[in-house]
Amino acid sequence: MNTPNFNQQFDLEYFFELSPDLLCIAGFDGYFKKINAAVSKTLGYTNEELFAKPINDFVYSEDKDITSRKRESIKRDTPLLNFENRYVTKSGDIIWLTWTSMPVKEQKLVFAIAKDITYKKKLEEYGRISGILGTATERKKTDEEDLTSKNTTGSVHYFSDYNLSATDQAWLNDFELLVRKYAGKIDLNIGIVSAEMAISERQLFRRTHDLIGITPNKFMRIVRLQVARELITAGKYKTIAEVAYASGFITPAYFSRLFKEIYGQDVGKLIA
């Protein structure tokens, strides 16, 4: 049996390009010097665009200051471990990355690896909203919840397990995109959703419950609340009623109460 010769020359460039994680070499001047394909694929920019601007230009506005402080700390020879921050893609989406970075002071370079944890963060937020919905706004079970409780077994994890497979993440993402597609359709129901996703209502209940421990109706409500917050941030609508109807809520009063319970803010003050 032949023993591998680990002193032989490996094609590290091939390894660098094939990695699903974001690999980059940055200079102390704050610019990318070398990146792998995962960086441009995740952020949506070409290599030329990413090399042309300071890295901080791609960081989400609220995270720029702390990211700059961490970068200065690295330049003082302090490694960065599991630092989480947000970036803005070329299409305007916000993604979460967790970074491990090591400085090489002699060359004034930083070697960094990042993992995309956007879906984990999304599920954490959805789990928080789900918990508030369950304690503050759901006074009784809906018929759909009754159906779920009769047809599922095992404990309900309520978003506690964020290690979903890529297939499960894609399925939930399709579900979310469908809700967003019909965000302004007040009468959107599980019948419409199951038909669009080409599965039975019972299968929709079971899979949603198995993955994140809640009913499809609650998941749709969570997504609609996210849509409403995004609409408010964008400043497109000027009244509570406009935001409520555009995100699929039946009445402005119910929407206002729910928004306050979830986000702790008066939606009227945010719009004014």
C-alpha positions as CSV (number, residue, x, y, z in Angstrom):
1,M,0.0,0.0,0.0
2,N,1.4,3.3,-1.0
3,T,1.6,6.1,1.5
4,P,0.7,9.6,0.2
5,N,3.7,11.9,0.0
6,F,2.5,15.0,1.7
7,N,5.6,16.9,0.6
8,Q,4.6,16.7,-3.0
9,Q,3.3,19.9,-4.7
10,F,-0.4,20.2,-4.5
11,D,-2.5,22.5,-6.7
12,L,-3.5,24.9,-4.0
13,E,-5.0,27.3,-6.5
14,Y,-7.5,24.6,-7.5
15,F,-8.4,24.0,-3.8
16,F,-8.7,27.8,-3.3
17,E,-11.2,28.1,-6.1
18,L,-13.3,25.1,-5.3
19,S,-13.9,25.9,-1.6
20,P,-17.6,26.7,-0.9
21,D,-16.5,29.1,1.8
22,L,-15.5,32.6,1.1
23,L,-11.7,32.8,1.0
24,C,-9.9,36.0,0.6
25,I,-6.6,37.8,1.1
26,A,-6.9,41.4,2.1
27,G,-4.3,44.1,2.5
28,F,-3.9,46.3,5.5
29,D,-5.1,49.1,3.2
30,G,-8.6,47.7,3.4
31,Y,-8.8,46.3,-0.2
32,F,-9.2,42.7,-1.4
33,K,-6.0,41.4,-3.0
34,K,-7.2,37.9,-3.9
35,I,-10.6,36.2,-3.6
36,N,-12.1,32.9,-4.6
37,A,-15.1,32.3,-6.7
38,A,-17.4,32.0,-3.7
39,V,-16.8,35.6,-2.8
40,S,-18.1,37.0,-6.1
41,K,-20.8,34.4,-6.3
42,T,-22.1,35.3,-2.8
43,L,-21.9,39.1,-3.1
44,G,-23.0,39.2,-6.8
45,Y,-20.1,41.5,-7.9
46,T,-17.4,40.8,-10.4
47,N,-13.8,40.4,-9.2
48,E,-13.0,43.7,-10.8
49,E,-15.8,45.5,-8.9
50,L,-14.7,43.9,-5.6
51,F,-11.1,44.8,-6.1
52,A,-11.9,48.4,-7.1
53,K,-13.4,49.6,-3.8
54,P,-12.5,49.3,-0.1
55,I,-14.0,46.2,1.5
56,N,-16.0,48.4,3.9
57,D,-18.0,49.8,1.0
58,F,-19.6,46.4,0.7
59,V,-20.4,46.2,4.5
60,Y,-23.9,47.0,5.7
61,S,-24.1,50.5,7.0
62,E,-24.9,49.6,10.6
63,D,-21.9,47.2,10.8
64,K,-19.3,49.5,9.2
65,D,-17.9,51.0,12.4
66,I,-17.5,47.7,14.3
67,T,-16.0,46.1,11.2
68,S,-13.4,48.9,10.9
69,R,-12.5,48.5,14.6
70,K,-12.0,44.8,14.1
71,R,-9.9,45.4,11.1
72,E,-7.6,47.8,13.0
73,S,-7.4,45.1,15.8
74,I,-6.2,42.6,13.2
75,K,-3.5,45.0,12.0
76,R,-2.2,45.0,15.6
77,D,-1.6,41.3,15.3
78,T,-4.9,40.1,16.9
79,P,-6.6,37.2,15.1
80,L,-10.3,37.5,14.5
81,L,-12.4,34.5,15.4
82,N,-16.1,34.0,14.5
83,F,-16.9,37.6,13.9
84,E,-20.3,38.1,12.4
85,N,-21.3,41.1,10.2
86,R,-23.5,41.9,7.3
87,Y,-22.7,42.7,3.7
88,V,-24.9,44.1,1.0
89,T,-25.0,42.2,-2.3
90,K,-25.1,43.9,-5.7
91,S,-28.9,43.2,-5.9
92,G,-29.4,44.9,-2.5
93,D,-29.9,41.8,-0.4
94,I,-28.3,41.7,3.1
95,I,-26.3,38.6,4.0
96,W,-24.7,37.5,7.2
97,L,-21.1,36.3,7.2
98,T,-19.0,34.9,10.1
99,W,-15.3,35.5,9.7
100,T,-12.0,33.9,10.9
101,S,-9.0,36.1,10.0
102,M,-5.3,35.9,10.6
103,P,-2.8,38.7,10.0
104,V,0.6,38.4,8.4
105,K,2.2,41.6,9.6
106,E,5.4,41.2,7.6
107,Q,3.5,41.3,4.3
108,K,0.7,43.6,5.6
109,L,-1.9,41.0,4.6
110,V,-4.9,39.3,6.2
111,F,-5.9,35.8,5.3
112,A,-9.6,35.3,6.0
113,I,-12.3,32.6,5.7
114,A,-16.0,33.4,5.9
115,K,-19.1,31.3,6.0
116,D,-22.5,32.5,4.8
117,I,-24.9,32.2,7.9
118,T,-27.7,34.2,6.4
119,Y,-30.2,31.4,6.7
120,K,-29.3,30.6,10.3
121,K,-29.8,34.3,11.1
122,K,-33.1,34.3,9.3
123,L,-34.4,31.3,11.2
124,E,-33.3,32.9,14.5
125,E,-35.3,36.0,13.7
126,Y,-38.3,33.9,12.5
127,G,-38.0,31.8,15.7
128,R,-38.1,35.0,17.8
129,I,-41.2,36.2,16.0
130,S,-42.8,32.8,16.2
131,G,-42.4,32.8,20.0
132,I,-44.0,36.2,20.4
133,L,-46.8,35.2,18.1
134,G,-47.4,32.1,20.1
135,T,-47.5,33.9,23.5
136,A,-48.9,37.3,22.6
137,T,-51.3,37.0,19.7
138,E,-52.5,33.5,19.4
139,R,-55.4,33.1,21.9
140,K,-56.6,29.9,20.4
141,K,-55.6,27.2,17.9
142,T,-56.7,27.5,14.4
143,D,-58.1,24.7,12.5
144,E,-54.8,24.3,10.7
145,E,-52.9,24.0,14.0
146,D,-55.4,21.3,15.1
147,L,-54.8,19.4,11.9
148,T,-51.0,19.6,12.4
149,S,-51.1,18.5,16.0
150,K,-53.2,15.4,15.0
151,N,-50.9,14.4,12.2
152,T,-47.4,14.9,13.5
153,T,-45.3,13.1,16.1
154,G,-42.4,14.0,18.3
155,S,-41.5,17.2,20.1
156,V,-41.8,20.6,18.4
157,H,-38.4,22.2,18.1
158,Y,-39.6,25.7,17.1
159,F,-36.6,26.8,15.1
160,S,-34.1,25.4,17.7
161,D,-32.2,23.3,15.1
162,Y,-30.7,25.6,12.4
163,N,-28.7,22.9,10.7
164,L,-31.1,22.4,7.8
165,S,-29.9,20.6,4.7
166,A,-29.4,22.6,1.5
167,T,-32.5,21.0,0.1
168,D,-34.6,22.0,3.1
169,Q,-33.3,25.5,3.0
170,A,-34.2,25.7,-0.7
171,W,-37.7,24.4,0.0
172,L,-38.3,27.0,2.8
173,N,-36.9,29.7,0.6
174,D,-39.3,28.8,-2.2
175,F,-42.1,28.9,0.4
176,E,-41.0,32.4,1.5
177,L,-40.6,33.7,-2.0
178,L,-44.1,32.5,-2.8
179,V,-45.5,34.4,0.2
180,R,-43.6,37.5,-0.9
181,K,-44.9,37.1,-4.4
182,Y,-48.5,37.3,-3.1
183,A,-47.7,39.6,-0.2
184,G,-50.6,42.0,-1.0
185,K,-53.1,39.1,-1.5
186,I,-55.1,39.2,1.7
187,D,-56.9,35.9,1.0
188,L,-53.7,34.0,0.4
189,N,-54.2,30.6,2.0
190,I,-52.6,27.2,2.3
191,G,-54.7,25.9,-0.6
192,I,-53.1,28.5,-2.9
193,V,-49.7,27.8,-1.5
194,S,-49.9,24.1,-1.8
195,A,-51.2,24.3,-5.3
196,E,-48.3,26.6,-6.3
197,M,-45.8,24.3,-4.6
198,A,-47.3,21.2,-6.2
199,I,-47.9,19.4,-2.9
200,S,-51.0,18.5,-0.9
201,E,-52.1,20.7,2.0
202,R,-51.4,17.9,4.4
203,Q,-47.8,17.5,3.0
204,L,-47.4,21.3,3.3
205,F,-48.4,21.1,7.0
206,R,-46.2,18.2,7.7
207,R,-43.0,19.4,6.0
208,T,-43.3,22.9,7.5
209,H,-43.9,21.5,10.9
210,D,-41.1,18.9,10.6
211,L,-38.6,21.6,9.5
212,I,-39.4,24.5,11.8
213,G,-42.0,23.3,14.2
214,I,-44.8,25.7,13.2
215,T,-47.8,25.7,10.9
216,P,-47.7,27.1,7.4
217,N,-50.1,29.9,8.4
218,K,-47.8,31.1,11.1
219,F,-44.9,31.0,8.8
220,M,-46.8,33.1,6.3
221,R,-47.6,35.6,9.0
222,I,-43.9,35.9,9.9
223,V,-42.9,36.5,6.3
224,R,-45.6,39.2,6.0
225,L,-44.3,41.0,9.0
226,Q,-40.8,40.9,7.5
227,V,-42.3,42.3,4.2
228,A,-44.1,45.1,6.2
229,R,-40.9,46.1,8.0
230,E,-39.0,46.2,4.6
231,L,-41.7,48.4,3.1
232,I,-41.6,50.8,6.0
233,T,-37.8,51.0,5.7
234,A,-38.0,51.7,2.0
235,G,-40.4,54.6,2.7
236,K,-42.6,53.6,-0.3
237,Y,-45.9,54.0,1.6
238,K,-47.2,56.9,3.7
239,T,-50.0,55.4,5.8
240,I,-50.4,52.4,8.1
241,A,-53.3,51.2,5.9
242,E,-51.1,51.1,2.8
243,V,-48.4,49.1,4.5
244,A,-50.9,46.7,6.1
245,Y,-52.7,45.9,2.8
246,A,-49.5,45.8,0.8
247,S,-48.1,43.1,3.2
248,G,-51.4,41.1,3.3
249,F,-53.0,42.1,6.6
250,I,-56.8,42.3,6.8
251,T,-57.0,45.4,9.0
252,P,-54.6,48.3,9.8
253,A,-55.5,48.0,13.5
254,Y,-54.5,44.3,13.7
255,F,-51.3,45.0,11.8
256,S,-50.4,47.9,14.1
257,R,-50.9,45.9,17.2
258,L,-49.0,42.9,15.9
259,F,-46.1,45.1,14.7
260,K,-45.8,46.7,18.1
261,E,-45.8,43.3,19.8
262,I,-43.1,41.9,17.5
263,Y,-40.8,44.9,17.0
264,G,-41.6,47.0,20.0
265,Q,-42.2,50.1,17.8
266,D,-45.2,52.2,16.9
267,V,-45.6,51.7,13.2
268,G,-47.3,55.1,12.9
269,K,-44.2,56.9,14.2
270,L,-42.0,55.0,11.8
271,I,-44.1,56.0,8.8
272,A,-44.7,59.6,9.8
